[in-house]
Amino acid sequence: MRRRHLVLIGLLSLAAITYLDRVCITFASVRIQKDLHLDPAQWGWVIGAFTAAYALFEVPTGTMGDRLGGRRILTRIVVWWSIFTSLTGLARSYAVLLVTRFLFGIGEAGAFPNISSVICRWFPLKERARAMGMSWTASRLGGALAPLIVIPIQQRFGWRASFGVLGCAGMVWAIAWFTLYRDHPSGLKGITAKELDEIGDTPTVARSHRLPWAQAFRSRNFILILLMYHTYCWGSYFYISWMPNYLQIGRHFSENSMKLWGMLPFVLSGSANTLGGVFSDKLVPIVGLAWARRSIGAGGLILGSVFMALMATVANNNLAAVFLALAYGCMDAMLPVSWAVCMDVGGGPQRGAECGDEYGRTGCLVRLRGGLWLGSQILARPQFLCTGQLQSAYLSDGRAPFCERFIVSGHQCC
């Protein structure tokens, strides 16, 4: 097995643990709210505390990874968030839970930008979208496993025990990663000259680099790519924050049935992530890089909007849950493509990771607003169907550094 594929296995396991820890609290949400006597508005602040911290520290942590390397920074990220995942289970009050989730958000910030930076250094251009797609697939696998792991544990031992188990899993990964991984292919023992030639000339860890932020924010392309991801997050954040509440409270699914219906959106999303990345890479030699990224991104988001609208209008609960899962699958087909665009055109792994950092920041800002607003909607209308869902579809020009042509499709259904 090639050494870069072993690195990819490490990244896939990281992505899975990331979402397993992140989504764990959503599948324990009903029990936590009951135990700590939290209303939906307070719960909105709990999930918002994580996203606020994630947004604030996404760019600094991504920059640290570019300068210090994924070996040290990803180890620090996982150790930090594993500690605060475990401490979540010890929270006895609303205030303590808020602080703990905020600190958890600080710890997890920068994980995916640093994953993209590692991929830039270890994979040739033609394999990057595929590798990024597999990473996002693994994250969704973590989300799919969450109800299968969290619900049985909390049914037998209570919701607090599940956080301790997941915190330990993260610590094991951090030890293995720091021991085995190296920041550049040339620094890993046992790698062959043939594989180094396949990977090509990739930069080492940068001692110092800087993105011209003033120039970037004067770029129409840069603003449009951030707007695309911003609007995408209106839909995607629903799945990792309020979906269990929606299905259990709004659609009257039992806790046991959540093992299936809570898992299904992440299964379809994971499959779509892999297929989106693979098809985009396959299309590159046929239609060119621009259209290979463009067609998958725009098509997935448009279909996601259609299924989300159907979910919001049907009365049958099972059918609504199926449409909910299909929407997540379609919209997430664009995810590896959008991150691959950063790596394709950002001017090297540092620029690509920094664009990814700003992706994360703009996504978290809308997730913070969305999380708080959703809480008020549940409080006012427990039978809510959907929140302000704005999906974006974009077309990259190929001549420009980011996205030249941009279209938006959206709807609002409540």
Kinemage of the C-alpha trace (Angstrom):
@kinemage 1
@onewidth
@group {chain A} dominant
@subgroup {mainchain}
@vectorlist {calphas} color= white
{ca met a 1} P 0.000 0.000 0.000
{ca arg a 2} L 1.282 3.460 -0.886
{ca arg a 3} L 2.223 5.646 2.055
{ca arg a 4} L -0.152 8.418 1.007
{ca his a 5} L -3.031 5.961 1.284
{ca leu a 6} L -2.026 5.230 4.877
{ca val a 7} L -2.071 8.977 5.496
{ca leu a 8} L -5.539 9.062 3.963
{ca ile a 9} L -6.715 6.319 6.334
{ca gly a 10} L -5.549 8.499 9.222
{ca leu a 11} L -7.443 11.481 7.819
{ca leu a 12} L -10.590 9.411 7.242
{ca ser a 13} L -10.584 8.187 10.823
{ca leu a 14} L -10.056 11.772 12.007
{ca ala a 15} L -12.977 13.031 9.942
{ca ala a 16} L -15.215 10.263 11.312
{ca ile a 17} L -14.286 11.023 14.918
{ca thr a 18} L -14.759 14.744 14.275
{ca tyr a 19} L -18.388 14.336 13.276
{ca leu a 20} L -19.046 11.601 15.780
{ca asp a 21} L -18.044 13.988 18.557
{ca arg a 22} L -19.806 16.952 16.953
{ca val a 23} L -23.112 15.175 16.303
{ca cys a 24} L -23.109 13.243 19.579
{ca ile a 25} L -24.742 16.122 21.439
{ca thr a 26} L -27.592 16.427 18.927
{ca phe a 27} L -28.664 12.816 19.461
{ca ala a 28} L -28.524 13.363 23.207
{ca ser a 29} L -30.286 16.734 22.939
{ca val a 30} L -33.741 15.690 24.102
{ca arg a 31} L -32.344 13.976 27.204
{ca ile a 32} L -29.947 16.838 27.996
{ca gln a 33} L -32.677 19.467 27.704
{ca lys a 34} L -34.898 17.449 30.013
{ca asp a 35} L -32.147 16.762 32.552
{ca leu a 36} L -30.873 20.356 32.722
{ca his a 37} L -34.329 21.912 32.253
{ca leu a 38} L -33.398 23.823 29.102
{ca asp a 39} L -35.959 25.375 26.777
{ca pro a 40} L -35.384 25.440 22.992
{ca ala a 41} L -34.052 28.992 23.065
{ca gln a 42} L -31.418 28.043 25.654
{ca trp a 43} L -30.525 24.967 23.617
{ca gly a 44} L -30.009 27.261 20.636
{ca trp a 45} L -27.380 29.125 22.661
{ca val a 46} L -25.705 25.835 23.614
{ca ile a 47} L -25.187 24.782 20.005
{ca gly a 48} L -24.469 28.393 19.066
{ca ala a 49} L -21.615 28.572 21.599
{ca phe a 50} L -19.777 25.837 19.696
{ca thr a 51} L -20.203 27.503 16.311
{ca ala a 52} L -19.195 30.942 17.617
{ca ala a 53} L -15.915 29.546 18.943
{ca tyr a 54} L -15.406 27.499 15.788
{ca ala a 55} L -15.816 30.623 13.645
{ca leu a 56} L -13.473 32.750 15.755
{ca phe a 57} L -10.637 30.230 15.776
{ca glu a 58} L -10.972 28.632 12.322
{ca val a 59} L -8.562 30.956 10.531
{ca pro a 60} L -5.947 31.210 13.340
{ca thr a 61} L -5.828 27.429 13.713
{ca gly a 62} L -5.646 26.877 9.973
{ca thr a 63} L -2.766 29.336 9.753
{ca met a 64} L -0.981 27.583 12.608
{ca gly a 65} L -1.275 24.329 10.680
{ca asp a 66} L 0.303 25.891 7.603
{ca arg a 67} L 3.222 27.160 9.669
{ca leu a 68} L 3.716 24.303 12.108
{ca gly a 69} L 2.420 21.360 10.089
{ca gly a 70} L -0.511 18.991 10.377
{ca arg a 71} L 1.344 16.625 12.679
{ca arg a 72} L 1.466 18.957 15.655
{ca ile a 73} L -1.655 20.998 14.997
{ca leu a 74} L -4.025 18.111 14.277
{ca thr a 75} L -2.723 16.356 17.382
{ca arg a 76} L -3.400 19.483 19.437
{ca ile a 77} L -6.864 19.871 17.913
{ca val a 78} L -7.933 16.311 18.710
{ca val a 79} L -6.475 16.258 22.243
{ca trp a 80} L -8.210 19.566 23.047
{ca trp a 81} L -11.622 18.627 21.719
{ca ser a 82} L -11.448 15.133 23.249
{ca ile a 83} L -10.945 16.674 26.685
{ca phe a 84} L -13.940 18.957 26.297
{ca thr a 85} L -16.060 16.225 24.742
{ca ser a 86} L -15.542 14.246 27.931
{ca leu a 87} L -16.177 17.309 30.103
{ca thr a 88} L -19.516 17.885 28.341
{ca gly a 89} L -20.771 14.803 30.150
{ca leu a 90} L -19.890 16.392 33.501
{ca ala a 91} L -21.897 19.594 32.957
{ca arg a 92} L -24.504 20.097 35.690
{ca ser a 93} L -25.891 23.478 34.716
{ca tyr a 94} L -26.751 25.602 31.706
{ca ala a 95} L -23.821 27.970 32.295
{ca val a 96} L -21.255 25.172 32.590
{ca leu a 97} L -22.598 23.515 29.444
{ca leu a 98} L -22.317 26.804 27.531
{ca val a 99} L -18.695 27.329 28.547
{ca thr a 100} L -17.774 23.702 27.850
{ca arg a 101} L -19.240 23.747 24.354
{ca phe a 102} L -17.532 27.057 23.592
{ca leu a 103} L -14.176 25.566 24.585
{ca phe a 104} L -14.992 22.449 22.582
{ca gly a 105} L -15.533 24.691 19.543
{ca ile a 106} L -12.135 26.316 20.037
{ca gly a 107} L -10.539 22.889 20.072
{ca glu a 108} L -12.232 21.551 16.948
{ca ala a 109} L -11.705 24.692 14.865
{ca gly a 110} L -9.303 24.195 11.990
{ca ala a 111} L -9.680 20.433 11.656
{ca phe a 112} L -10.930 20.355 8.067
{ca pro a 113} L -8.695 23.175 6.734
{ca asn a 114} L -5.732 21.247 8.129
{ca ile a 115} L -7.024 18.045 6.545
{ca ser a 116} L -7.116 19.859 3.189
{ca ser a 117} L -3.579 21.143 3.775
{ca val a 118} L -2.328 17.606 4.464
{ca ile a 119} L -4.022 16.385 1.275
{ca cys a 120} L -2.331 19.169 -0.712
{ca arg a 121} L 1.080 18.022 0.478
{ca trp a 122} L 0.502 14.292 0.090
{ca phe a 123} L -1.657 13.951 -3.046
{ca pro a 124} L -1.226 14.975 -6.691
{ca leu a 125} L -3.732 17.395 -8.207
{ca lys a 126} L -5.759 14.704 -9.981
{ca glu a 127} L -6.426 12.839 -6.710
{ca arg a 128} L -7.251 15.748 -4.409
{ca ala a 129} L -11.002 16.060 -4.959
{ca arg a 130} L -11.327 12.300 -4.517
{ca ala a 131} L -9.316 12.359 -1.286
{ca met a 132} L -11.264 15.345 0.025
{ca gly a 133} L -14.519 13.662 -0.946
{ca met a 134} L -13.545 10.522 0.938
{ca ser a 135} L -12.692 12.660 3.974
{ca trp a 136} L -16.125 14.250 3.937
{ca thr a 137} L -17.632 10.798 3.408
{ca ala a 138} L -15.861 9.583 6.520
{ca ser a 139} L -17.188 12.567 8.469
{ca arg a 140} L -20.713 11.601 7.473
{ca leu a 141} L -19.964 8.014 8.450
{ca gly a 142} L -19.148 9.382 11.898
{ca gly a 143} L -22.501 11.169 11.883
{ca ala a 144} L -24.240 7.957 10.783
{ca leu a 145} L -22.589 5.998 13.599
{ca ala a 146} L -23.549 8.596 16.200
{ca pro a 147} L -27.139 7.409 16.800
{ca leu a 148} L -26.021 3.765 16.770
{ca ile a 149} L -23.419 4.494 19.466
{ca val a 150} L -24.922 7.341 21.471
{ca ile a 151} L -28.518 6.150 21.798
{ca pro a 152} L -27.747 2.650 23.180
{ca ile a 153} L -25.170 4.071 25.610
{ca gln a 154} L -27.518 6.747 26.902
{ca gln a 155} L -30.404 4.298 27.155
{ca arg a 156} L -28.324 2.021 29.371
{ca phe a 157} L -25.942 4.374 31.195
{ca gly a 158} L -27.380 7.850 30.661
{ca trp a 159} L -26.404 10.609 28.270
{ca arg a 160} L -23.285 11.609 30.206
{ca ala a 161} L -21.454 8.317 29.609
{ca ser a 162} L -21.514 8.657 25.820
{ca phe a 163} L -19.309 11.759 25.922
{ca gly a 164} L -16.656 9.992 27.977
{ca val a 165} L -16.474 7.098 25.523
{ca leu a 166} L -16.046 9.403 22.533
{ca gly a 167} L -13.429 11.503 24.297
{ca cys a 168} L -11.269 8.404 24.814
{ca ala a 169} L -11.522 7.474 21.123
{ca gly a 170} L -10.099 10.863 20.162
{ca met a 171} L -7.130 10.482 22.478
{ca val a 172} L -6.207 7.147 20.875
{ca trp a 173} L -6.242 8.760 17.416
{ca ala a 174} L -4.053 11.676 18.561
{ca ile a 175} L -1.358 9.372 19.933
{ca ala a 176} L -1.279 7.277 16.750
{ca trp a 177} L -1.179 10.334 14.451
{ca phe a 178} L 1.666 12.079 16.262
{ca thr a 179} L 3.674 8.858 16.333
{ca leu a 180} L 3.272 7.815 12.700
{ca tyr a 181} L 2.627 10.902 10.543
{ca arg a 182} L 5.186 13.259 8.989
{ca asp a 183} L 4.445 16.681 7.502
{ca his a 184} L 5.994 16.025 4.102
{ca pro a 185} L 6.243 12.809 2.040
{ca ser a 186} L 10.037 13.068 1.890
{ca gly a 187} L 10.207 12.897 5.696
{ca leu a 188} L 8.464 9.533 6.021
{ca lys a 189} L 10.640 6.460 6.217
{ca gly a 190} L 9.867 3.702 3.763
{ca ile a 191} L 8.315 5.842 1.028
{ca thr a 192} L 9.616 4.931 -2.417
{ca ala a 193} L 11.094 7.192 -5.054
{ca lys a 194} L 8.291 6.073 -7.386
{ca glu a 195} L 5.618 7.315 -5.015
{ca leu a 196} L 7.438 10.596 -4.450
{ca asp a 197} L 7.445 11.045 -8.221
{ca glu a 198} L 3.695 10.265 -8.353
{ca ile a 199} L 2.974 12.849 -5.665
{ca gly a 200} L 5.080 15.456 -7.397
{ca asp a 201} L 6.630 18.636 -6.080
{ca thr a 202} L 4.614 19.755 -3.055
{ca pro a 203} L 5.727 22.527 -0.694
{ca thr a 204} L 7.009 21.789 2.771
{ca val a 205} L 5.640 23.454 5.903
{ca ala a 206} L 5.805 27.217 5.471
{ca arg a 207} L 7.791 29.123 8.055
{ca ser a 208} L 6.009 32.295 7.093
{ca his a 209} L 3.344 33.073 4.540
{ca arg a 210} L 0.576 35.575 4.189
{ca leu a 211} L -2.620 35.792 2.190
{ca pro a 212} L -3.293 39.311 0.865
{ca trp a 213} L -6.626 39.666 2.660
{ca ala a 214} L -7.307 43.216 1.434
{ca gln a 215} L -6.855 42.078 -2.158
{ca ala a 216} L -8.931 38.955 -1.554
{ca phe a 217} L -11.908 40.868 -0.183
{ca arg a 218} L -11.811 43.207 -3.159
{ca ser a 219} L -12.164 40.171 -5.398
{ca arg a 220} L -15.676 39.518 -6.655
{ca asn a 221} L -14.769 35.856 -7.070
{ca phe a 222} L -13.656 35.467 -3.470
{ca ile a 223} L -16.836 37.085 -2.140
{ca leu a 224} L -19.011 34.869 -4.326
{ca ile a 225} L -17.370 31.643 -3.202
{ca leu a 226} L -17.882 32.664 0.445
{ca leu a 227} L -21.506 33.547 -0.286
{ca met a 228} L -22.015 30.131 -1.869
{ca tyr a 229} L -20.763 28.347 1.222
{ca his a 230} L -22.637 30.721 3.514
{ca thr a 231} L -25.976 29.889 1.916
{ca tyr a 232} L -25.178 26.177 1.765
{ca cys a 233} L -24.773 26.185 5.536
{ca trp a 234} L -28.360 27.310 6.080
{ca gly a 235} L -29.426 23.845 5.024
{ca ser a 236} L -26.532 21.695 6.169
{ca tyr a 237} L -26.390 23.010 9.725
{ca phe a 238} L -29.934 21.807 10.339
{ca tyr a 239} L -28.693 18.208 10.163
{ca ile a 240} L -25.983 18.539 12.805
{ca ser a 241} L -27.937 20.693 15.226
{ca trp a 242} L -31.745 20.431 15.218
{ca met a 243} L -32.568 17.374 13.114
{ca pro a 244} L -33.153 14.992 16.070
{ca asn a 245} L -35.434 17.565 17.698
{ca tyr a 246} L -37.295 18.012 14.435
{ca leu a 247} L -37.819 14.291 13.937
{ca gln a 248} L -38.679 13.496 17.561
{ca ile a 249} L -40.693 16.591 18.459
{ca gly a 250} L -42.003 17.823 15.109
{ca arg a 251} L -42.462 14.444 13.393
{ca his a 252} L -43.059 12.274 16.484
{ca phe a 253} L -40.387 9.640 15.847
{ca ser a 254} L -39.392 7.550 18.870
{ca glu a 255} L -35.870 7.508 20.267
{ca asn a 256} L -35.319 3.941 19.043
{ca ser a 257} L -36.469 4.822 15.511
{ca met a 258} L -33.825 7.546 15.433
{ca lys a 259} L -31.203 4.811 15.027
{ca leu a 260} L -32.499 4.450 11.464
{ca trp a 261} L -33.946 7.838 10.551
{ca gly a 262} L -31.153 9.770 12.256
{ca met a 263} L -28.544 7.666 10.481
{ca leu a 264} L -30.034 7.744 6.955
{ca pro a 265} L -29.197 11.389 6.062
{ca phe a 266} L -25.546 10.844 6.968
{ca val a 267} L -25.352 7.574 5.008
{ca leu a 268} L -26.654 9.258 1.852
{ca ser a 269} L -24.513 12.319 2.457
{ca gly a 270} L -21.395 10.191 2.864
{ca ser a 271} L -22.076 8.285 -0.333
{ca ala a 272} L -22.672 11.520 -2.227
{ca asn a 273} L -19.432 13.010 -0.917
{ca thr a 274} L -17.402 10.157 -2.363
{ca leu a 275} L -19.314 10.105 -5.644
{ca gly a 276} L -19.106 13.879 -6.014
{ca gly a 277} L -15.336 13.872 -5.607
{ca val a 278} L -14.783 10.822 -7.837
{ca phe a 279} L -17.052 12.044 -10.657
{ca ser a 280} L -15.499 15.512 -10.557
{ca asp a 281} L -11.984 14.074 -10.894
{ca lys a 282} L -13.127 11.724 -13.680
{ca leu a 283} L -14.644 14.649 -15.588
{ca val a 284} L -11.470 16.747 -15.468
{ca pro a 285} L -9.795 15.181 -18.553
{ca ile a 286} L -13.133 15.078 -20.411
{ca val a 287} L -14.649 18.551 -19.899
{ca gly a 288} L -11.830 20.423 -18.203
{ca leu a 289} L -11.268 21.432 -14.596
{ca ala a 290} L -13.767 24.303 -14.543
{ca trp a 291} L -16.766 22.336 -15.803
{ca ala a 292} L -15.798 19.255 -13.801
{ca arg a 293} L -16.142 21.296 -10.604
{ca arg a 294} L -19.031 23.414 -11.891
{ca ser a 295} L -21.463 20.686 -12.939
{ca ile a 296} L -21.267 18.615 -9.737
{ca gly a 297} L -21.494 21.642 -7.451
{ca ala a 298} L -24.455 23.346 -9.101
{ca gly a 299} L -26.404 20.158 -9.790
{ca gly a 300} L -26.138 18.849 -6.238
{ca leu a 301} L -27.299 22.082 -4.642
{ca ile a 302} L -30.272 22.507 -6.959
{ca leu a 303} L -31.467 18.952 -6.268
{ca gly a 304} L -30.948 19.493 -2.543
{ca ser a 305} L -33.269 22.501 -2.657
{ca val a 306} L -35.936 20.482 -4.457
{ca phe a 307} L -35.920 17.658 -1.893
{ca met a 308} L -35.870 20.104 1.021
{ca ala a 309} L -38.980 21.799 -0.369
{ca leu a 310} L -40.700 18.413 -0.727
{ca met a 311} L -39.770 17.493 2.836
{ca ala a 312} L -41.365 20.681 4.121
{ca thr a 313} L -44.674 20.107 2.348
{ca val a 314} L -45.532 16.396 2.810
{ca ala a 315} L -47.713 15.248 5.689
{ca asn a 316} L -46.435 11.658 5.868
{ca asn a 317} L -43.655 11.492 8.458
{ca asn a 318} L -41.725 8.612 6.899
{ca leu a 319} L -41.796 10.233 3.477
{ca ala a 320} L -40.644 13.526 4.993
{ca ala a 321} L -37.702 11.733 6.615
{ca val a 322} L -36.754 10.165 3.262
{ca phe a 323} L -36.849 13.553 1.509
{ca leu a 324} L -34.812 15.007 4.364
{ca ala a 325} L -32.117 12.389 3.812
{ca leu a 326} L -32.134 12.802 0.015
{ca ala a 327} L -31.737 16.563 0.376
{ca tyr a 328} L -28.630 16.132 2.503
{ca gly a 329} L -27.164 13.655 0.062
{ca cys a 330} L -27.678 15.924 -2.945
{ca met a 331} L -26.424 19.119 -1.348
{ca asp a 332} L -23.324 17.399 0.013
{ca ala a 333} L -22.268 16.085 -3.386
{ca met a 334} L -20.836 19.566 -3.917
{ca leu a 335} L -18.807 19.578 -0.702
{ca pro a 336} L -15.590 17.881 -1.902
{ca val a 337} L -15.794 19.910 -5.099
{ca ser a 338} L -15.988 23.229 -3.263
{ca trp a 339} L -12.977 22.385 -1.095
{ca ala a 340} L -11.096 21.030 -4.103
{ca val a 341} L -11.648 24.406 -5.801
{ca cys a 342} L -9.719 26.039 -2.951
{ca met a 343} L -6.857 23.594 -3.447
{ca asp a 344} L -7.015 23.826 -7.262
{ca val a 345} L -6.852 27.580 -7.589
{ca gly a 346} L -5.686 28.957 -4.262
{ca gly a 347} L -2.045 29.107 -5.290
{ca gly a 348} L -0.654 26.174 -3.282
{ca pro a 349} L -1.647 24.396 -0.088
{ca gln a 350} L -1.233 27.508 2.045
{ca arg a 351} L -3.635 29.574 -0.047
{ca gly a 352} L -6.008 26.652 -0.421
{ca ala a 353} L -6.097 26.039 3.296
{ca glu a 354} L -6.597 29.732 4.024
{ca cys a 355} L -9.535 29.846 1.626
{ca gly a 356} L -10.803 26.753 3.431
{ca asp a 357} L -10.366 28.594 6.732
{ca glu a 358} L -12.535 31.425 5.458
{ca tyr a 359} L -15.049 28.832 4.217
{ca gly a 360} L -15.248 27.535 7.760
{ca arg a 361} L -15.556 30.997 9.282
{ca thr a 362} L -18.350 32.186 6.988
{ca gly a 363} L -20.141 28.857 7.439
{ca cys a 364} L -19.953 29.109 11.209
{ca leu a 365} L -21.317 32.651 11.248
{ca val a 366} L -24.476 31.553 9.465
{ca arg a 367} L -24.639 28.432 11.674
{ca leu a 368} L -24.535 30.608 14.790
{ca arg a 369} L -27.399 32.748 13.531
{ca gly a 370} L -29.279 29.702 12.280
{ca gly a 371} L -28.856 27.815 15.540
{ca leu a 372} L -30.293 30.629 17.623
{ca trp a 373} L -33.134 31.345 15.190
{ca leu a 374} L -34.102 27.684 14.975
{ca gly a 375} L -34.447 27.546 18.753
{ca ser a 376} L -36.988 30.347 18.714
{ca gln a 377} L -38.917 28.576 15.941
{ca ile a 378} L -39.157 25.346 17.922
{ca leu a 379} L -40.259 27.281 20.980
{ca ala a 380} L -42.956 29.070 19.018
{ca arg a 381} L -44.017 26.170 16.780
{ca pro a 382} L -43.042 22.640 17.784
{ca gln a 383} L -44.521 21.326 14.521
{ca phe a 384} L -42.125 23.373 12.395
{ca leu a 385} L -41.114 21.851 9.101
{ca cys a 386} L -38.124 23.780 7.889
{ca thr a 387} L -36.243 26.968 8.548
{ca gly a 388} L -35.051 29.571 6.100
{ca gln a 389} L -33.344 27.288 3.608
{ca leu a 390} L -31.224 29.027 1.039
{ca gln a 391} L -29.263 26.814 -1.300
{ca ser a 392} L -26.641 28.127 -3.686
{ca ala a 393} L -25.305 26.675 -6.895
{ca tyr a 394} L -22.187 28.065 -8.418
{ca leu a 395} L -20.303 27.827 -11.696
{ca ser a 396} L -16.541 28.327 -11.687
{ca asp a 397} L -15.137 30.087 -14.716
{ca gly a 398} L -11.756 28.383 -14.918
{ca arg a 399} L -9.972 31.595 -15.962
{ca ala a 400} L -10.497 33.272 -12.592
{ca pro a 401} L -8.897 32.343 -9.246
{ca phe a 402} L -12.183 31.477 -7.580
{ca cys a 403} L -15.767 31.529 -8.888
{ca glu a 404} L -16.595 33.831 -11.775
{ca arg a 405} L -20.205 32.980 -12.490
{ca phe a 406} L -22.644 32.334 -9.751
{ca ile a 407} L -26.312 31.334 -9.502
{ca val a 408} L -28.524 30.986 -6.471
{ca ser a 409} L -31.597 28.877 -6.054
{ca gly a 410} L -33.480 29.159 -2.843
{ca his a 411} L -36.770 28.888 -1.024
{ca gln a 412} L -38.123 29.523 2.420
{ca cys a 413} L -40.501 27.042 3.931
{ca cys a 414} L -41.866 27.124 7.451
